[in-house]
Structures are given as C-alpha cells and as structure tokens.
Amino acid sequence: MRRGTLAVAVALYAAAASSTAPLTGAATVAVALPATAALVLATRRRPRPGAPAPGTDPRPTDPRPTGPRLRRTAAAWALLVGLGAAWELAAWLRQPAYDVAAPDHPTLSLLLDPVTGGGPGRFAAWCAWLYVGWRVARR
C-alpha cells in the first residue's frame, strides 16, 4: 500500500474513531481493531536481511548493540514504564467506579482529557496512537 493511501486510511479511521463516545462498545471496537492488527503484524515479522536462520545461534552475526549501555537504557525505560503503570493502577483503584474518574487521584487519561476530550485534539491523539502503534509493530 502506498504511503499516501495509508495516510488517508489512517486519517479516515482516526476521524471515525474519534467520533465515538468514550467507554462505549463502539470505542472498544475502535481500539481493538488496530490493536489486533498491530499484534498480528508484530507476530508475522519477516526476517531482516542478514539475520540468521531460525534455530541458529544469532550471537555471532547479530548486528544489534549489546553491552552495559544497552542494559542501562533498557533498565531506565523499564523503570519509567513500571512507574507509569503503578501510577495508573493506583489511581484506577482509588476511583469510585471504573468509569468515574476521581480528581484527587487522576489517571493519565483524566489529565489528558482537556486536550483529548473532543474535536481536533481527540483526532490528533488517535492519529498519534495509530502511528506509534504501527511503528512499534513494524520494529
């Protein structure tokens, strides 16, 4: 698929998805469809040129960087993701109901609600989410 066609398809999907009301069946389907597509794309990866054949030892020819710098970077990202997940979980557990936000313990979605609540901000957030998901799945 050409990049222009893909960009138009993503924009149209983001426009349709951003028009759904939050916490509804339509919104759930709008999130589940591209998430499932990204999962399928990520699991059906083609081997990179020069990559070793499946079942062989990848270490001698693996061009990816390794060593202490990579481990520190991975540890820093893991810590950041872990802290974000802990914040979300703690805020979510303190809500009176799953769909009623508590301003005393805000989730990230509540903090972003002024921007992503509707209109162009919600559309831009959908476009960004689809783009990041595609990039992660393609990696």
Backbone bond lengths (Angstrom), bond angles and torsions (degrees), N, CA, C in turn:
res aa  C-N    CA-C-N  psi(-1)  N-CA   C-N-CA  omega(-1)  CA-C   N-CA-C  phi
1 M - - - 1.457 - - 1.532 107.51 -
2 R 1.281 116.89 136.82 1.468 121.43 -179.70 1.511 110.49 -72.08
3 R 1.320 115.66 153.59 1.467 120.31 -177.34 1.515 112.88 -61.60
4 G 1.312 117.30 -39.61 1.459 120.35 179.16 1.512 112.24 -63.52
5 T 1.320 115.77 -42.88 1.461 120.57 178.33 1.520 110.23 -65.01
6 L 1.340 116.21 -41.25 1.459 120.42 178.33 1.532 110.82 -63.72
7 A 1.313 117.34 -41.62 1.469 120.74 179.61 1.526 111.25 -63.56
8 V 1.333 116.91 -40.75 1.463 120.31 178.18 1.533 110.24 -66.20
9 A 1.328 116.95 -42.26 1.466 120.52 179.09 1.522 110.80 -62.34
10 V 1.325 117.04 -42.36 1.474 121.03 178.59 1.524 110.09 -64.58
11 A 1.323 117.50 -43.17 1.463 120.53 179.68 1.526 111.38 -63.49
12 L 1.323 116.81 -41.79 1.466 119.71 178.56 1.528 111.21 -66.06
13 Y 1.334 116.55 -41.13 1.462 119.37 178.64 1.529 110.32 -65.83
14 A 1.336 116.61 -42.81 1.465 120.25 178.85 1.521 110.78 -62.62
15 A 1.331 117.55 -37.99 1.467 120.11 178.38 1.523 110.52 -64.86
16 A 1.330 117.10 -43.30 1.466 120.03 179.31 1.527 110.81 -67.51
17 A 1.321 116.91 -43.76 1.461 120.64 -178.17 1.521 112.12 -68.06
18 S 1.320 117.20 -36.09 1.463 119.53 -178.85 1.522 112.16 -72.54
19 S 1.326 117.06 -12.77 1.468 119.53 178.06 1.534 112.19 -87.94
20 T 1.333 118.06 -5.58 1.460 120.31 179.06 1.524 109.86 -78.56
21 A 1.311 115.69 149.70 1.468 120.70 176.62 1.529 108.81 -77.72
22 P 1.335 117.34 140.22 1.461 119.77 179.99 1.528 111.87 -63.02
23 L 1.340 115.08 150.81 1.465 123.41 176.33 1.530 113.16 59.99
24 T 1.329 115.62 37.09 1.463 120.90 175.56 1.528 108.52 -120.28
25 G 1.317 115.65 169.09 1.453 120.00 177.38 1.517 112.12 -61.40
26 A 1.336 117.06 -39.60 1.465 120.53 179.49 1.523 111.19 -63.47
27 A 1.327 117.15 -39.97 1.463 120.28 178.43 1.522 110.83 -67.09
28 T 1.324 116.77 -37.10 1.460 120.49 178.28 1.521 110.65 -64.44
29 V 1.313 116.60 -43.45 1.463 120.77 177.84 1.527 110.09 -65.26
30 A 1.323 117.18 -39.91 1.466 120.90 179.59 1.526 111.49 -62.50
31 V 1.316 118.11 -32.21 1.469 121.57 176.90 1.524 110.35 -81.43
32 A 1.331 117.31 -39.74 1.465 121.11 -174.40 1.525 112.87 -68.27
33 L 1.319 118.65 -35.23 1.467 120.35 -177.43 1.532 112.37 -62.55
34 P 1.339 119.79 -55.60 1.463 117.20 179.58 1.532 112.91 -69.69
35 A 1.330 117.99 -28.89 1.460 119.75 177.52 1.524 110.29 -65.15
36 T 1.323 116.92 -41.24 1.459 120.90 177.59 1.522 110.56 -66.74
37 A 1.318 117.01 -41.67 1.468 120.44 178.33 1.528 110.75 -62.33
38 A 1.324 117.55 -41.05 1.466 120.83 178.66 1.521 110.96 -66.28
39 L 1.317 117.13 -37.84 1.459 120.83 177.95 1.522 110.84 -64.42
40 V 1.315 116.83 -44.07 1.463 120.68 178.20 1.524 109.62 -64.24
41 L 1.315 117.86 -44.03 1.456 121.71 179.26 1.527 110.90 -61.83
42 A 1.312 117.22 -40.81 1.464 120.82 -178.69 1.525 111.83 -68.81
43 T 1.317 117.28 -33.66 1.460 119.54 -178.06 1.519 113.04 -84.59
44 R 1.297 117.67 -15.87 1.471 121.48 179.88 1.510 111.18 -105.30
45 R 1.302 116.93 38.48 1.465 121.49 -178.29 1.523 111.17 -67.22
46 R 1.301 114.39 143.67 1.456 120.44 173.49 1.521 108.02 -88.74
47 P 1.316 117.84 148.14 1.465 118.07 177.57 1.523 110.86 -66.08
48 R 1.319 115.01 145.28 1.461 120.07 177.51 1.513 109.82 -72.37
49 P 1.332 117.21 152.32 1.469 118.91 175.67 1.530 109.73 -59.87
50 G 1.313 116.35 132.41 1.458 121.18 -179.80 1.515 113.69 86.31
51 A 1.327 117.58 -2.51 1.466 120.57 179.03 1.520 109.07 -74.84
52 P 1.339 116.71 148.01 1.464 118.74 -179.78 1.525 111.42 -68.46
53 A 1.304 115.75 156.22 1.463 121.21 178.86 1.516 109.68 -66.72
54 P 1.341 117.14 150.60 1.455 119.12 177.44 1.521 111.22 -57.60
55 G 1.328 115.94 138.95 1.450 121.15 178.87 1.515 114.24 89.99
56 T 1.346 117.18 -2.14 1.461 119.86 177.30 1.512 109.84 -103.48
57 D 1.300 116.65 165.51 1.462 122.28 -179.50 1.527 109.17 -75.90
58 P 1.353 118.77 114.64 1.467 120.29 -175.45 1.523 113.83 -79.94
59 R 1.306 118.66 -12.08 1.465 119.65 -172.52 1.517 115.23 -63.07
60 P 1.320 120.62 -44.55 1.463 117.56 -175.87 1.520 114.60 -63.96
61 T 1.338 118.91 -31.66 1.461 120.46 -176.36 1.521 113.10 -112.59
62 D 1.319 117.66 7.36 1.463 120.71 -176.31 1.528 109.55 -73.94
63 P 1.361 118.91 115.92 1.467 120.87 -176.96 1.528 113.59 -80.86
64 R 1.339 117.98 -4.37 1.462 119.44 -176.93 1.521 110.43 -70.97
65 P 1.348 116.47 143.98 1.456 118.91 179.88 1.523 111.33 -69.87
66 T 1.304 115.36 144.33 1.458 121.67 175.96 1.520 107.88 -135.19
67 G 1.301 115.40 174.79 1.455 118.92 175.93 1.510 111.84 117.71
68 P 1.336 115.78 -173.44 1.465 120.39 -174.93 1.526 113.67 -62.76
69 R 1.325 117.86 -35.20 1.474 120.11 -178.72 1.521 110.59 -64.44
70 L 1.331 117.15 -43.30 1.452 120.94 178.79 1.525 110.47 -65.38
71 R 1.331 117.68 -40.58 1.464 120.60 179.50 1.527 111.00 -64.50
72 R 1.324 117.84 -40.18 1.474 120.57 177.94 1.515 110.54 -64.30
73 T 1.317 117.13 -42.36 1.460 120.84 179.18 1.522 110.59 -63.76
74 A 1.334 116.46 -45.49 1.468 120.17 178.76 1.527 110.45 -62.36
75 A 1.323 117.57 -40.18 1.465 120.95 179.22 1.523 110.76 -65.14
76 A 1.329 117.40 -40.06 1.461 120.74 179.28 1.527 110.77 -64.63
77 W 1.324 117.45 -44.34 1.459 120.47 178.54 1.524 111.22 -65.96
78 A 1.330 116.97 -40.43 1.466 120.22 178.59 1.525 110.59 -62.67
79 L 1.327 117.03 -40.26 1.463 120.74 177.72 1.526 110.64 -64.21
80 L 1.322 117.11 -44.40 1.462 121.18 179.91 1.534 111.29 -62.43
81 V 1.313 117.13 -45.65 1.463 120.64 178.94 1.525 110.56 -66.00
82 G 1.318 117.12 -40.79 1.463 120.91 178.75 1.519 112.43 -62.91
83 L 1.328 117.28 -42.44 1.466 120.48 177.61 1.526 111.42 -64.96
84 G 1.328 116.51 -41.35 1.464 119.80 177.72 1.521 111.69 -63.40
85 A 1.320 116.48 -42.09 1.469 120.27 178.85 1.523 110.89 -66.01
86 A 1.335 117.06 -39.73 1.474 120.15 178.50 1.522 110.73 -64.93
87 W 1.335 117.93 -39.99 1.460 121.86 178.48 1.531 109.45 -62.19
88 E 1.323 116.28 -48.69 1.459 120.37 -179.82 1.522 111.44 -59.72
89 L 1.326 116.92 -45.24 1.458 120.74 -178.64 1.526 111.10 -64.10
90 A 1.329 116.82 -44.92 1.471 120.14 179.93 1.531 110.73 -62.86
91 A 1.326 117.28 -43.13 1.464 120.58 179.46 1.523 110.56 -66.34
92 W 1.315 117.08 -41.15 1.456 120.82 -178.68 1.529 110.95 -65.65
93 L 1.331 117.23 -39.98 1.465 120.27 -179.88 1.525 112.68 -68.35
94 R 1.329 117.81 -21.58 1.467 121.20 -179.89 1.522 112.81 -92.06
95 Q 1.325 118.08 -1.26 1.456 121.18 177.45 1.524 109.71 -73.21
96 P 1.344 117.32 148.43 1.459 119.02 177.35 1.530 112.88 -67.80
97 A 1.323 117.88 -29.21 1.463 122.97 176.93 1.526 107.17 -151.86
98 Y 1.333 117.00 162.23 1.463 119.12 -175.72 1.529 112.86 -62.17
99 D 1.326 117.36 -27.48 1.463 120.69 -177.93 1.525 113.31 -108.67
100 V 1.332 117.48 13.18 1.463 121.89 178.11 1.527 107.44 -120.73
101 A 1.313 116.17 110.19 1.463 120.93 -177.38 1.524 110.86 -76.07
102 A 1.316 115.56 146.62 1.461 121.86 177.61 1.525 108.55 -107.85
103 P 1.336 119.15 114.16 1.460 120.70 -178.23 1.534 113.27 -64.22
104 D 1.339 117.26 -21.42 1.463 119.57 178.54 1.526 111.56 -69.97
105 H 1.332 117.34 -29.93 1.456 123.19 -179.92 1.532 108.03 -132.24
106 P 1.337 117.75 77.02 1.467 119.72 -171.55 1.528 112.73 -75.01
107 T 1.325 114.93 142.42 1.459 121.32 169.99 1.524 107.74 -84.66
108 L 1.321 116.31 168.96 1.467 119.17 178.37 1.526 111.18 -62.02
109 S 1.323 116.85 -36.08 1.463 118.96 179.83 1.522 111.37 -65.87
110 L 1.323 117.54 -34.87 1.468 119.85 176.86 1.531 110.48 -68.73
111 L 1.323 116.48 -38.49 1.469 119.50 178.14 1.523 112.02 -66.91
112 L 1.328 116.30 -33.48 1.465 120.82 -179.63 1.522 113.15 -87.16
113 D 1.324 117.78 -7.19 1.458 121.43 -175.33 1.529 114.68 -56.56
114 P 1.336 120.59 -36.69 1.463 117.90 177.11 1.531 113.33 -60.41
115 V 1.326 117.12 -29.10 1.463 120.48 179.97 1.528 111.08 -90.34
116 T 1.329 116.73 -41.88 1.466 120.62 -173.10 1.524 113.37 -100.31
117 G 1.309 117.83 9.57 1.457 121.00 -177.65 1.513 113.82 -65.51
118 G 1.295 118.51 -28.50 1.454 121.30 -179.93 1.511 111.15 176.77
119 G 1.304 115.68 171.72 1.453 122.03 175.70 1.511 114.23 70.72
120 P 1.337 116.48 -146.95 1.465 121.03 -175.54 1.531 113.38 -62.78
121 G 1.315 117.69 -33.04 1.464 119.96 179.35 1.510 112.17 -65.09
122 R 1.314 115.97 -41.03 1.472 120.64 178.50 1.522 110.19 -67.11
123 F 1.331 117.25 -41.79 1.459 121.33 177.12 1.531 110.41 -62.25
124 A 1.318 117.65 -44.75 1.466 121.31 179.14 1.527 111.17 -63.52
125 A 1.324 117.04 -39.01 1.466 120.39 178.30 1.527 110.56 -64.41
126 W 1.324 117.35 -40.69 1.468 120.55 177.37 1.522 110.66 -63.90
127 C 1.330 117.09 -44.16 1.474 120.18 178.44 1.526 110.36 -60.79
128 A 1.320 116.88 -44.60 1.463 120.74 179.55 1.528 110.74 -63.52
129 W 1.330 117.57 -43.16 1.456 121.55 -179.70 1.534 111.05 -62.52
130 L 1.329 116.51 -43.80 1.456 120.26 178.32 1.523 111.66 -64.72
131 Y 1.328 116.90 -41.18 1.466 120.82 -179.95 1.528 111.26 -65.13
132 V 1.321 116.85 -47.22 1.467 120.30 -179.72 1.526 110.22 -63.58
133 G 1.315 117.84 -41.98 1.460 120.71 177.37 1.514 112.17 -60.97
134 W 1.321 117.25 -41.37 1.459 121.08 178.19 1.521 110.75 -64.53
135 R 1.333 116.85 -43.71 1.476 120.52 -179.82 1.517 111.11 -64.20
136 V 1.311 117.61 -41.86 1.467 120.45 179.71 1.531 110.04 -66.31
137 A 1.317 117.13 -42.12 1.461 120.13 -179.11 1.520 111.68 -67.76
138 R 1.308 117.69 -33.60 1.465 121.28 -179.46 1.518 112.61 -76.25
139 R 1.290 117.11 -19.24 1.455 121.74 -177.69 1.473 109.50 -75.67
